[in-house]
């Protein structure tokens, strides 16, 4: 009889243990999935980055001087560190939708500038004149972002593109034994386009960090001005040469930044 009681107690304990295990398993199965993040709302942020690109600078001698060739051109490389501020709005149809559409405006500053670059040597010898040129580019980017979501909607992989608007300018100086002359045209506005890609990761419900690359192209023939000064090759009496700066500039821009999202 005693052995029967012992066997009964063991059986009851085993059943109770199995019941607890089943209950725990049931809780695990019914545990709610992680909440899906929703991107709809306004956002703003700031970035730091590096850019590098090039443009074409040209010095044209007046044909009346009789000097050939009369056109001296060269590519000028501009690069530098920069910061930017941005703002926009994102729309997502619902938490189960994996596609997000955003519209963003970003301004990069300070303007990207080149170092002084030799673009031509006019008549080597006693009358030799070296022409040095600099340029600067100052873009504003406006356009849509189209993103795909992963990681419970908290990571957005996106393509970007749209309108690029900026100011271009620079200066050109010709110097030699026969004097120095400079052309400094006023900066001018130019428009173009940009295309890029990036990724943004939400680290809280409001703060996100991002990495982005953009290719920026401005469709402009540059800005032009006549030389003034004492160099006779560039300032032949009554027939000054001219400089055209920052023609068809392009930039590669890599940025890292942080955004604050308002839902």
ROKOL-428203 format. One line per 8 residues: number of its first residue (from 1); their letters; for each residue x, y, z of N, C-alpha, C, CB. Coordinates in steps of 0.02 Angstrom, whole numbers, plus 32768, in hexadecimal, padded with zeros to 4 digits. Each point is the difference from the previous one (the first is absolute). Glycine has a CB too. Layout:
NUM	a	X Y Z X Y Z X Y Z X Y Z  ...
This chain:
1	xxxxxxxx	8029 7FC4 8000 7FD7 803C 8000 802B 803F 8000 7FA6 7FC1 803D  808E 803D 7FEC 802C 803B 8004 8020 800E 7FBD 8016 7FE8 8078  7FFD 7FE1 7F65 801F 800B 7FBF 7FCD 801F 7FCF 804E 7F9E 8015  7F73 8051 7FF2 7FCD 801D 7FD4 7FF9 804B 800C 7FC3 7F92 8000  803F 8082 8041 7FFC 8048 800F 803C 8025 7FE1 7FC2 7FE7 806B  8079 7FFA 7F9D 803C 8020 7FE5 7FFB 8007 7FB4 8044 7FD1 805F  7FA5 7FFB 7F7F 7FF9 8001 7FB7 7FCD 8035 7FEC 801E 7F86 7FF9  7FAB 8081 802F 7FCD 8032 7FF0 801B 8046 8006 7FA9 7FB1 8027
9	xxxxxxxx	807E 805B 800F 801E 8042 800A 802F 8011 7FC7 7FF6 7FF2 807C  8033 7FDE 7F70 802F 800C 7FC9 7FDA 800F 7FBF 8054 7FB4 8036  7F77 8029 7FBD 7FD8 800B 7FC3 7FE1 8045 8000 7FE9 7F86 7FFA  7FFB 808E 8041 7FE2 8043 8004 8033 8037 7FF5 7FAB 7FD3 8050  8091 8023 7FCD 8036 8031 7FF6 8014 8005 7FB8 8027 7FEB 8072  7FDE 7FDD 7F6D 8014 8000 7FB9 7FCC 8024 7FD6 803E 7F94 8010  7F82 805E 7FFF 7FCB 8021 7FD9 8002 804B 800B 7FB9 7F99 8008  8051 807C 8038 8003 8048 800F 803B 8020 7FDC 7FCC 7FEB 8070
17	xxxxxxxx	806E 7FF2 7F8F 803A 801B 7FDC 7FF3 8009 7FB6 8049 7FCB 8055  7F95 8001 7F8F 7FF0 8005 7FB8 7FCF 8039 7FF3 8014 7F85 7FF3  7FBE 8086 803A 7FD0 8036 7FF8 8022 8044 8002 7FA8 7FB8 8034  8088 8050 7FFC 8025 803F 8004 8028 800C 7FC1 8006 7FF5 807D  801A 7FD6 7F6B 8029 8006 7FC3 7FD5 8014 7FC5 8050 7FAB 802C  7F75 8036 7FCF 7FD3 8010 7FC9 7FE9 8048 8004 7FDB 7F89 7FFB  8016 808D 8043 7FEA 8045 8009 8036 8032 7FEC 7FB5 7FDA 805D  808A 8017 7FB7 8038 802C 7FEE 800A 8001 7FB5 8037 7FE8 806D
25	xxxxxxxx	7FC4 7FDE 7F72 8007 7FFD 7FB8 7FC9 8028 7FDE 8035 7F8F 8009  7F8E 806C 8013 7FC8 8025 7FE4 800B 804C 8004 7FB5 7FA1 801F  8068 8076 8019 800F 8047 8008 8034 8016 7FCD 7FE6 7FF8 807A  804D 7FDC 7F7A 8033 8012 7FCF 7FE2 8005 7FBA 8056 7FC8 8046  7F7E 800A 7FA9 7FE2 8001 7FBD 7FD5 803E 7FF8 8000 7F82 7FFE  7FDC 8092 8037 7FD3 8038 7FFB 8020 8043 800F 7FA6 7FB3 801F  809D 804E 7FEC 8022 8040 800E 7FF8 802E 7FC4 8054 7FC7 804B  7F99 8079 7FC0 7FF3 802D 7FC7 8040 800E 7FDA 7FA1 8035 8040
33	xxxxxxxx	805B 7FD2 7F7D 803B 8010 7FD8 8015 8048 800E 7FDB 7FAF 7FA7  8063 8062 8049 8017 8045 800B 7FD6 8031 7FD7 8074 7FD6 8016  7F7E 8064 8007 7FD6 8032 7FDF 8022 8018 7FC0 7FCF 8023 806F  800A 7FE4 7F5B 801B 8018 7FC1 8004 804C 8001 7FD0 7F9C 7FC4  8069 807F 8029 800A 8048 8000 7FDC 801F 7FC4 8070 7FF3 803A  7F73 8048 7FCF 7FDE 8024 7FCB 8025 8041 7FF3 7F90 7FCC 801F  8083 8041 7FA2 802A 8039 7FEE 7FD9 803F 7FF1 8051 7FB0 7FD4  7F6E 804D 8026 7FD9 803B 7FED 800B 8039 8031 7FAB 7FB5 7FCB
41	xxxxxxxx	8066 8086 8019 800A 803B 8029 8038 802C 7FE7 7FD6 7FC1 8060  8032 8079 7FBF 8035 802F 7FEF 8041 7FEC 8023 7FAB 805B 7FEF  808D 7FBB 7FF4 8041 7FF5 8020 8030 8037 7FED 7FEC 7F83 7FFE  8048 8084 8029 8036 8030 7FF3 8040 7FE7 801E 7FAF 8060 7FFD  808A 7FB6 7FE7 803F 7FE7 8019 803C 8026 7FE5 7FCC 7F92 800B  806F 8053 8005 803F 801F 7FEC 8031 7FC9 7FED 7FEC 8063 804B  8044 7FAF 7F8A 8031 7FD0 7FE7 8046 801F 7FFF 7FA6 7FC8 7FBB  808C 800D 8043 8044 8014 7FEE 8015 7FD2 7FC8 801C 802A 8077
49	xxxxxxxx	8011 7FEF 7F5E 8014 7FD7 7FC8 803D 801B 7FDC 7F8B 7FDF 7FF4  8084 8000 7FD5 8039 8013 7FD6 7FEA 7FFD 7FB7 8054 7FD4 8055  7FC3 805D 7F83 7FED 8002 7FBA 803E 800A 7FD5 7F8F 802E 801E  806D 7FB9 7FA5 8036 8009 7FD0 7FE2 8000 7FB9 8054 7FC7 804E  7FC8 8064 7F87 7FE6 8005 7FBC 802D 802B 7FD5 7F8D 7FF2 802C  8058 8026 7F9D 8028 8025 7FD0 7FD4 802E 7FD6 8055 7FA3 7FFD  7FCA 808F 7FE3 7FDE 802B 7FD0 8034 8018 7FCE 7FA9 8025 8056  8041 7FFC 7F75 802C 8017 7FCB 8008 804B 8002 7FDE 7F9E 7FB9
57	xxxxxxxx	8060 807A 8046 800F 8047 7FFD 8024 800F 7FBE 8006 8007 807F  7FE9 8031 7F62 801B 8011 7FBE 8016 8049 7FFD 7FB6 7FA9 7FCC  8084 8063 8016 8016 8044 7FF1 8003 8007 7FB4 8043 8008 806C  7F9C 802C 7F7B 7FFD 800B 7FB8 8020 8043 7FEF 7F97 7FBA 7FF7  809D 8044 7FDF 8021 803D 7FEA 7FD7 8020 7FC8 8072 7FD3 8021  7F8E 806E 7FDD 7FDE 8023 7FCA 8026 7FF4 7FBF 7FD5 8057 8050  8007 7F98 7F7A 8020 7FF0 7FC1 8029 8039 7FE5 7FA3 7FB3 7FE8  8050 808A 802E 8024 803A 7FE6 804A 7FFF 8015 7F97 8041 8004
65	xxxxxxxx	807A 7F97 802E 8046 7FFD 8016 802A 7FD8 7FCF 7FDB 800A 8076  8006 7FCC 7F61 8026 7FD8 7FD0 8023 7FC5 801F 800E 8065 7FBF  7FE3 7F8A 807F 8021 7FC9 8022 7FD7 7FC0 7FF7 8032 8050 8055  7FEE 7F7A 7F97 7FDE 7FC0 7FF8 8027 7FCB 8026 7FD1 8022 7F8F  800F 7FAA 808E 7FB7 7FFB 8004 7FE3 8034 802F 8008 7F87 7FE7  7FB9 808B 800E 7FE2 8037 8026 7FD7 7FE8 803B 7FFE 8042 7F97  7FFD 7F7C 8072 7FD6 7FE5 8035 8029 7FD2 802D 7F9B 8007 7FB5  8063 8006 808C 8025 7FD9 8032 7FCD 7FE6 8033 806B 8045 7FEF
73	xxxxxxxx	7F8E 7F79 8015 7FCF 7FE2 802D 8020 7FCB 802C 7FA6 8017 7FAC  803C 7FDE 808D 8018 7FCC 802D 7FCD 7FEF 8035 8074 8026 7FEC  7F8D 7F9B 802B 7FD4 7FEC 8036 801B 8016 8043 7FDC 7F9E 7FBD  7FF8 8079 806D 8012 8016 8044 7FDD 7FD3 8032 8010 8079 7FD9  8016 7F68 8053 7FE3 7FD2 8032 7FF0 8027 803F 8041 7F9F 7FD0  7F82 8055 804A 7FED 801F 8040 7FEA 7FC9 8030 7FDD 806B 7FC6  8037 7F9C 8077 7FEF 7FCE 8034 8000 8022 8044 8032 7FA2 7FBA  7FB0 803D 8077 8001 801C 8043 7FCE 7FE0 802E 8026 806A 7FCF
81	xxxxxxxx	7FE3 7FA3 8072 7FD1 7FEA 8033 7FC7 8031 8004 805B 7FC7 8042  7F6A 8022 7FCF 7FC7 802C 8002 7FCC 7FE6 8033 8014 8020 7F89  7FBC 800B 8084 7FC7 7FEE 802B 7FC0 800D 7FD8 8040 801C 806B  7F89 7FCB 7FAD 7FC0 800D 7FDE 7FC7 7FFB 8031 802F 7FD4 7F94  7F9B 804E 805C 7FC2 7FFB 8026 7FCA 7FE9 7FCF 8022 805B 8053  7FAC 7F81 7FC7 7FCC 7FE4 7FD5 7FBE 7FFC 8025 8056 7FBE 7FC1  7F76 803D 8018 7FBD 7FF7 801C 7FD3 7FE1 7FCC 8010 8061 804D  7FBB 7F7D 7FCA 7FD4 7FE1 7FD0 7FC4 7FDF 8020 8061 7FEE 7FB7
89	xxxxxxxx	7F7A 7FED 8020 7FC5 7FDD 8017 7FFF 7FBA 7FE1 7FC0 806D 800D  8030 7F60 801B 7FFB 7FBB 7FE9 7FB7 7FE8 8005 8078 7FEA 8023  7F75 7FEB 7FAE 7FBD 7FE3 8000 8005 7FB5 7FF6 7FCF 806B 7FD5  800F 7F70 8059 7FFC 7FB7 7FFC 7FB7 7FED 8007 8075 7FF0 8030  7F70 7FE8 7FA4 7FB9 7FF1 7FFF 7FE8 7FDF 803F 8007 7FF6 7F86  8022 7FE0 8099 7FED 7FDF 803D 803B 7FD9 801B 7F89 7FF8 7FDA  8072 7FEE 8065 8039 7FDE 801F 8015 7FC1 7FDC 7FDA 802D 806B  7FFA 7FB4 7F6E 8012 7FC3 7FDC 801B 800F 7FBA 7FA9 7FC2 8041
97	xxxxxxxx	8057 807D 7FAB 801A 8013 7FBE 804B 8009 8004 7F94 8038 7FE2  8091 7FA9 7FF1 8049 8002 8002 801F 8036 7FD4 7FFD 7F88 8017  7FD9 80A3 7FCC 8019 8036 7FD4 7FF0 8044 8020 7FF0 7FB7 7F99  8041 8075 8066 7FF9 8044 801C 8014 8033 7FCB 8017 7FD6 8076  7FC2 8060 7F84 8010 8037 7FD2 800B 803F 802A 7FBD 7FCC 7FA1  807C 8056 8053 8010 803D 8024 8010 8038 7FCE 802C 7FBC 8063  7FCA 8082 7FB2 8015 803A 7FDA 802E 8029 802D 7F95 8002 7FBA  80A8 800D 802E 8033 801F 802B 8023 803A 7FDC 8011 7F92 8039
105	xxxxxxxx	8002 80A0 7FEE 802B 8036 7FE9 803E 8002 802C 7F9C 8043 7FD6  80A0 7FC2 800A 803F 8000 8026 802E 8036 7FE4 7FF5 7F85 8018  8028 80A2 8016 802F 8034 7FEC 8045 7FF0 801C 7FA3 8056 7FFC  8090 7FA8 7FD8 8045 7FF2 8013 8028 8040 8007 7FF9 7F90 7FC7  802F 8076 806C 802A 803B 800B 803E 7FED 8027 7F9A 804B 7FFF  809C 7FDC 8001 800A 803B 7FD7 800A 7FEC 7FB7 8031 803D 8061  7FD2 7FF3 7F73 8009 7FF0 7FB9 8041 7FDB 7FF5 7FBD 8065 7FE1  8040 7F6B 7FF2 803C 7FD8 7FF0 802D 8027 7FD1 7FBE 7F95 800F
113	xxxxxxxx	8083 806F 8000 802E 8029 7FD9 803B 7FD6 7FE8 7FDD 8066 8040  8042 7FB3 7F8B 803C 7FDF 7FE6 803E 8026 8016 7FC0 7FD5 7F9D  8079 800A 805F 803F 8024 8008 8012 8021 7FBD 8027 7FAF 805A  8009 807D 7FA6 8016 8020 7FC2 8020 7FCD 7FD2 8011 806E 803D  7FD7 7F8D 7F85 8015 7FCE 7FD1 8019 8020 7FC0 7FAE 7FAE 8031  808B 803C 7FB4 8018 801A 7FC1 7FD8 7FE2 7FC7 8074 800F 8030  7F6A 801B 7FA9 7FD8 7FE7 7FC8 801F 8010 7FBD 7F9A 800B 8047  809D 801C 7FB7 801E 800F 7FC0 803F 802A 8006 7F91 7FF9 7FCE
121	xxxxxxxx	809D 7FFE 8002 803C 8028 7FFC 8000 8021 7FBB 8041 7FB3 8050  7FBE 808F 7FAE 7FFB 8025 7FC2 8046 8018 7FEB 7F8A 8024 801D  808D 7FC9 7FA7 803F 8014 7FE2 803B 7FF7 8030 7FC1 8052 7FB9  8058 7F71 804E 803B 7FF6 802B 803A 802C 7FEA 7FDB 7F8A 8015  804C 808C 801C 8039 802B 7FF2 7FFB 803F 8029 8008 7FD3 7F8C  8014 8063 805A 8002 803F 8025 7FBA 801A 800E 806D 801B 7FCB  7F65 7FDB 8005 7FBC 8019 8009 7FD1 7FCB 801E 8013 804C 7F9F  8008 7F7D 807A 7FD7 7FCA 801A 7FD0 8019 8036 805B 7FAF 7FE6
129	xxxxxxxx	7F66 803B 8016 7FCE 8010 8033 7FDE 7FBF 8016 7FED 8073 7FCE  8014 7F7F 8073 7FDD 7FC7 801C 7FBC 8016 8019 806E 7FC9 8020  7F5F 8011 7FCE 7FBB 8010 8015 7FEB 7FCF 8036 7FE5 802F 7F8C  8007 7FEC 80AE 7FEA 7FD8 8039 7FB6 800E 800B 8074 8002 8035  7F67 7FCB 7FDB 7FB8 8009 800A 7FE8 7FDC 803F 7FF1 800A 7F84  7FDA 8011 809A 7FDE 7FE0 8039 7FB5 8000 7FF1 805B 8024 8053  7F81 7FAE 7FCB 7FB7 7FFF 7FFA 7FE1 7FF1 8043 8008 7FDB 7F88  7FB7 8033 807E 7FDA 7FEA 803A 7FBA 7FEC 7FEB 8044 804C 804C
137	xxxxxxxx	7FA0 7F84 7FD9 7FBD 7FE5 7FF2 7FD9 7FFD 8042 802C 7FBC 7F9D  7F94 8054 8061 7FD8 8008 803C 7FBA 7FE2 7FF5 8042 8068 8020  7FB3 7F56 7FEA 7FC1 7FE1 7FEA 7FC9 7FFC 8034 8045 7FC0 7FB3  7F7C 8041 8034 7FC4 7FF1 8026 7FDD 7FC7 7FDC 7FF4 8078 802A  7FFB 7F52 7FFA 7FE3 7FC5 7FE2 7FB7 7FF8 8017 8072 7FC9 7FFA  7F61 802F 7FD6 7FB9 7FF8 800F 7FE5 7FC5 7FD7 7FF3 807C 8019  7FF0 7F53 8009 7FE6 7FC8 7FD9 7FE4 7FC8 802C 8051 801C 7FA9  7F91 7FB2 8037 7FE2 7FC8 8024 8032 7FCB 8015 7F98 8015 7FC1
145	xxxxxxxx	8058 7FC7 8074 8022 7FC3 8015 7FCD 7FC8 7FFC 8052 803E 804D  7FC0 7F8A 7F95 7FD4 7FC6 7FFE 8023 7FC7 8024 7FCB 8025 7F92  8016 7FC3 80A5 8022 7FD1 802C 7FDE 7FBD 8006 8029 8061 803D  7FFE 7F6C 7FD5 7FE8 7FBD 800F 8013 7FEF 8047 800A 7FDD 7F87  7FC8 8006 80A0 800A 7FF7 8048 8013 7FB8 8012 7FAE 805B 8014  807E 7F9F 801E 8012 7FC0 801D 8004 8009 804C 803F 7FDB 7F97  7FCF 7FEE 808E 800C 8004 8047 7FC5 801F 8025 807A 8009 7FE9  7F4A 7FD9 800F 7FC3 8019 801F 7FF3 8049 7FEE 8011 7FAF 805F
153	xxxxxxxx	7FFE 8062 7F63 7FF6 8044 7FE4 8030 8034 801D 7F89 7FE2 7FF0  80A8 800A 8037 802B 8032 801F 803E 8011 7FD6 7FD8 7FD6 806E  8033 8007 7F5B 8037 800F 7FD3 7FE3 800F 7FBB 804F 7FB5 8041  7FC3 8085 7FA4 7FE8 8014 7FBE 803B 8005 7FCF 7F9E 803E 8034  805F 7F9A 7F97 8030 8003 7FC9 7FDF 8028 7FC7 8037 7F8F 8021  7FEA 80A6 7FC8 7FDC 802C 7FD2 802C 8018 7FC6 7FBA 8024 8060  8023 7FEE 7F6B 801E 8023 7FC7 7FE8 8048 8001 8007 7F95 7FBA  8024 8099 8032 7FEF 8047 8002 8010 8020 7FBC 8016 8004 807D
161	xxxxxxxx	7FCA 8034 7F75 800E 8024 7FC2 7FD4 803D 7FFB 8022 7F95 7FC8  7FED 8095 8006 7FD7 803C 7FF8 8027 803B 7FE7 7FB8 7FD5 8059  8032 8066 7FBE 801A 8040 7FE9 803B 8017 802A 7F8E 801E 7FD8  80A7 7FFA 8006 8039 801F 8022 8003 8049 7FE9 8040 7F91 8007  7FC6 809D 8029 8005 8047 7FF2 803B 801B 8027 7F83 800B 7FEB  80A6 8020 7FF6 8039 801B 8024 801E 803C 7FDF 8016 7F8F 8029  801A 808F 7FF9 8025 8039 7FE6 8046 7FE8 7FED 7FBD 8053 8046  805C 7FC4 7F81 8043 7FEF 7FE9 8026 8041 7FF3 7FD7 7F93 7FCD
169	xxxxxxxx	806B 8069 8039 802A 803A 7FF4 8049 7FEF 8007 7FA4 804A 8028  8085 7FEA 7FE0 8047 7FF5 8008 8027 803C 7FE7 7FF0 7F85 7FF5  8050 8071 7FFE 802A 8035 7FE6 8039 7FE1 7FD8 7FE3 804C 8060  803B 7FDC 7F73 8038 7FE9 7FD7 8034 8037 7FFE 7FB4 7FB6 7FBB  808C 8037 804D 8037 8031 8000 8036 7FE9 7FD1 7FE6 801F 8076  802F 800F 7F60 8039 7FF4 7FD3 803B 802A 8016 7FB2 7FE5 7FA1  8088 7FFB 8067 803A 8025 801A 803F 7FEC 7FDB 7FC9 8008 806F  8064 8027 7F88 8040 7FF5 7FDF 802B 803D 8005 7FCA 7FB0 7FB1
177	xxxxxxxx	806E 8051 802A 802E 8039 8002 7FE1 803F 7FE5 805E 7FB1 7FF6  7F6D 8047 7FE0 7FE2 803B 7FE2 7FC2 8017 8026 802C 7FDC 7F91  7FCC 800E 80AC 7FCA 801A 802A 7FCE 7FCB 8015 800E 806A 7FC7  7FC0 7FAD 8060 7FCD 7FD4 801C 7FBA 801C 7FF1 804F 7FDB 805B  7F84 7FF9 7F91 7FBA 8013 7FF4 7FD2 7FCC 8020 801F 803B 7F94  7FA6 7FDB 807F 7FD1 7FD5 8023 7FBA 8009 7FE4 8046 8006 8068  7F96 7FC2 7F93 7FB8 8000 7FEE 7FD9 7FE3 803A 801A 7FF4 7F84  7FB6 8033 8095 7FD9 7FEA 803A 7FB6 800A 7FF2 805E 801D 804F
185	xxxxxxxx	7F83 7FB5 7F8D 7FB8 8008 7FF2 7FD6 7FF8 803E 8014 7FD4 7F8D  7FB1 804B 8072 7FD1 7FF7 8037 7FE5 7FB9 7FFF 7FE1 807A 7FFB  8011 7F6C 8041 7FE3 7FBD 8005 7FBC 7FFF 7FDD 803D 7FEB 806D  7FB2 7FDC 7F77 7FC0 7FF9 7FDE 7FDB 7FC2 8016 8030 803C 7F9F  7F8E 7FC7 805B 7FD6 7FC7 8012 7FFE 7FCD 7FC8 7FBB 804A 8049  8044 7F77 7FC9 7FFD 7FCA 7FCF 7FD2 7FC9 801B 8075 801B 7FD4  7F6C 7FC0 8000 7FD6 7FC8 8013 8018 7FC1 7FDF 7F9E 804D 800F  804D 7F7A 800B 8014 7FC0 7FE5 7FDA 7FC8 8023 8072 802E 7FE5
193	xxxxxxxx	7FB0 7F9C 8028 7FDF 7FC6 801D 8030 7FDA 802E 7FB5 7FF7 7F9A  802F 7FDC 808E 8029 7FD5 802A 7FDF 7FBB 8004 802B 8064 8043  7FFE 7F6A 7FCC 7FE8 7FBC 800B 802B 7FE0 8035 7FD6 7FF6 7F89  800C 7FE1 80A2 8026 7FE1 8035 7FDC 7FC6 8021 8036 806E 8014  7FE7 7F79 8022 7FE3 7FC9 8026 8019 8005 8048 7FFB 7FB6 7F98  7FDE 802C 8095 8014 8003 8046 7FD9 7FCF 802B 801E 8076 7FEF  7FF0 7F8C 8052 7FDE 7FD6 8031 7FF8 8028 8040 8030 7F96 7FCD  7F95 8063 8052 7FF4 8020 8041 7FE7 7FCC 8031 7FE5 806E 7FC8
201	xxxxxxxx	8037 7F93 8075 7FEE 7FD1 8035 7FE2 8026 803B 805C 7FB1 7FDB  7F68 803E 8039 7FE1 801E 803B 801E 7FE0 803E 7F95 8018 7FC1  8086 8011 806C 801E 7FE7 803E 7FD0 8009 803B 8072 801A 7FD3  7F5F 8016 8027 7FC8 8006 802E 7FC2 800C 7FD5 8049 802F 8060  7F7F 7FE0 7FBF 7FC3 800E 7FD9 8003 8044 7FDD 7FC0 7FB9 804F  8071 8071 7FC3 8006 8042 7FE1 8042 800D 7FDE 7FB3 8028 8056  8083 7FBA 7FC2 8043 8010 7FE6 8018 7FC9 7FD1 801A 803F 8069  8001 7FD7 7F5D 801C 7FD2 7FD0 8045 8017 7FE9 7F8D 7FE2 7FDB
209	xxxxxxxx	809E 7FEF 8013 8042 8010 7FE5 8002 7FE9 7FB7 8038 7FF6 8073  7FEF 802D 7F62 7FFD 7FF2 7FB9 8045 8006 7FDF 7F8B 8029 7FFF  807B 7FB6 7FC8 803B 8004 7FD5 7FE6 8007 7FB9 8049 7FB9 8050  7FD4 8077 7F8A 7FE6 800D 7FBC 8038 8014 7FD1 7F92 8022 8030  8069 7FC8 7F90 802B 8017 7FCA 7FD6 8021 7FCA 8053 7FA3 8018  7FC6 8096 7FCD 7FDD 8023 7FCA 8031 8016 7FCA 7FA9 8026 8052  8041 7FD5 7F70 8024 801D 7FC7 7FD8 803D 7FEA 8031 7F8F 7FDB  7FF1 80AB 8022 7FDF 8040 7FF2 801D 801D 7FC0 7FEC 8015 807C
217	xxxxxxxx	7FE8 8000 7F56 8016 801D 7FC1 7FD9 8041 7FF4 801D 7F8D 7FD1  8008 80AA 8023 7FE0 8040 7FEF 8009 800D 7FB6 8014 802D 8075  7FB5 7FE1 7F69 8001 800C 7FB7 800A 804B 7FF3 7FB5 7F9B 7FEB  808A 807A 8012 800F 8046 7FF5 8040 8007 7FD7 7FC7 801E 806B  803B 8016 7F6C 803C 8010 7FDB 8030 802C 8027 7FBE 7FF7 7F98  8033 8014 80A8 802C 8026 802B 7FF2 804A 7FFE 8056 7FAA 7FEE  7FD6 807C 8031 7FFB 8049 8003 803D 801E 7FDF 7FBC 7FFB 806B  803C 803F 7F74 8035 801C 7FD6 800E 8049 8013 7FDF 7FB2 7FA3
225	xxxxxxxx	8060 8061 8059 8014 8046 800C 8041 800E 7FDA 7FC8 8001 8072  8044 803D 7F7D 803D 8015 7FDF 8038 8009 8033 7FBE 8037 7FA5  8080 7FC0 8045 803A 800D 802A 800C 804B 8006 8032 7F91 7FDE  7FE5 8082 805D 8018 8044 800B 8045 7FFC 8020 7F88 802E 800D  80A4 8001 7FE1 8043 7FFF 801E 8035 8016 7FCE 7FDB 7FA6 804C  8061 8046 7FC1 803A 8019 7FDA 801F 7FCD 7FD0 8016 804A 8060  7FD1 7F78 7FA0 801D 7FCE 7FD4 7FEB 800D 7FB8 8001 7FAC 805D  802F 8061 7F76 7FF0 8015 7FBC 7FE1 7FC8 7FD6 805D 8051 8007
233	xxxxxxxx	7FB3 7F70 8009 7FE0 7FC9 7FDB 7FB6 7FFA 8010 806E 7FC4 7FFE  7F81 804B 8040 7FBA 7FFB 8015 7FDC 8043 7FFB 8020 7FA4 804C  8005 8092 7FB1 7FE2 8042 7FFA 8020 8027 7FC7 7FE7 7FFF 807B  8017 7FE3 7F4A 8016 8023 7FC4 7FD5 803F 7FF9 8026 7F94 7FC6  7FF8 80A6 802F 7FDA 803F 8001 7FC0 7FFD 7FD7 806C 803C 8011  7F5C 7FCC 8011 7FBF 8000 7FDF 7FE3 7FBA 7FF2 8023 806A 7FCE  8004 7F61 803F 7FE8 7FBC 7FF0 8011 7FD0 8039 800F 8017 7F85  7FD1 7FF0 80B5 8010 7FD5 8039 7FEA 7FB8 7FF4 7FF6 8063 804B
241	xxxxxxxx	802F 7F6E 7FD3 7FEC 7FBA 8000 7FC8 7FF6 8033 8075 7FDB 7FDE  7F6A 7FEC 801E 7FC9 7FF1 802E 800B 7FBB 8020 7FB1 8048 7FBD  8032 7FAF 807E 8003 7FC0 8024 7FB9 7FE7 800C 806E 8020 8037  7F86 7FA1 7FBB 7FC1 7FDF 800F 800E 7FCB 8035 7FD1 8016 7F8B  800E 7FEF 80AE 8010 7FD6 803A 7FC5 7FD4 8013 804F 8058 8028  7FC1 7F6D 7FF4 7FCF 7FD2 801D 7FCE 7FE7 7FCC 800C 803A 806D  800D 7FB4 7F58 7FD4 7FE2 7FCD 7FF1 7FB7 8011 802E 804F 7FA8  7F93 7F9D 8054 7FEA 7FBB 8008 801E 7FDF 803E 7FF4 7FF9 7F84
249	xxxxxxxx	8003 8024 80B6 801C 7FE1 803D 7FDA 7FC2 8015 8026 8071 8024  7FFE 7F60 7FFB 7FE0 7FC6 801F 8021 7FF2 8043 7FE4 7FCF 7F8E  7FF7 800D 809C 8018 7FF0 8043 7FEC 7FB9 8014 7FF9 807A 8020  8032 7F66 8007 7FEF 7FC4 8025 7FFD 8012 804A 8037 7FB3 7FA8  7F93 803C 8079 7FF7 8015 8046 7FEE 7FC3 802B 7FDC 8074 7FDB  804A 7F80 805A 7FF0 7FCB 8031 7FF2 8022 8043 8049 7FAA 7FC3  7F7E 8047 805B 7FED 801F 803F 7FEB 7FCC 8033 7FDE 8067 7FC2  802D 7FA8 807D 7FE3 7FDB 8038 7FDB 8033 802B 805D 7FA6 7FFF
257	xxxxxxx	7F6A 8045 801D 7FD9 8031 8025 7FCF 7FE1 8030 800D 804B 7FA1  7FCA 7FE0 807C 7FCE 7FED 8031 7FC0 8027 7FF3 805A 7FE5 8056  7F6D 7FFA 7FAE 7FBF 801F 7FF5 7FD3 7FF6 803D 800C 7FED 7F85  7FC9 8045 8086 7FCC 7FFB 8034 7FBD 7FFC 7FDC 8046 8040 8056  7F94 7F8B 7FB8 7FBF 7FF4 7FDE 7FC7 8011 8031 8035 7FA5 7FB7  7F99 807D 802D 7FC5 8012 8027 7FC5 7FD8 7FE3 802C 8076 801A  7FB3 7F62 8011 7FCA 7FD4 7FE9 7FBC 801B 8019 804E 7F9D 7FFF
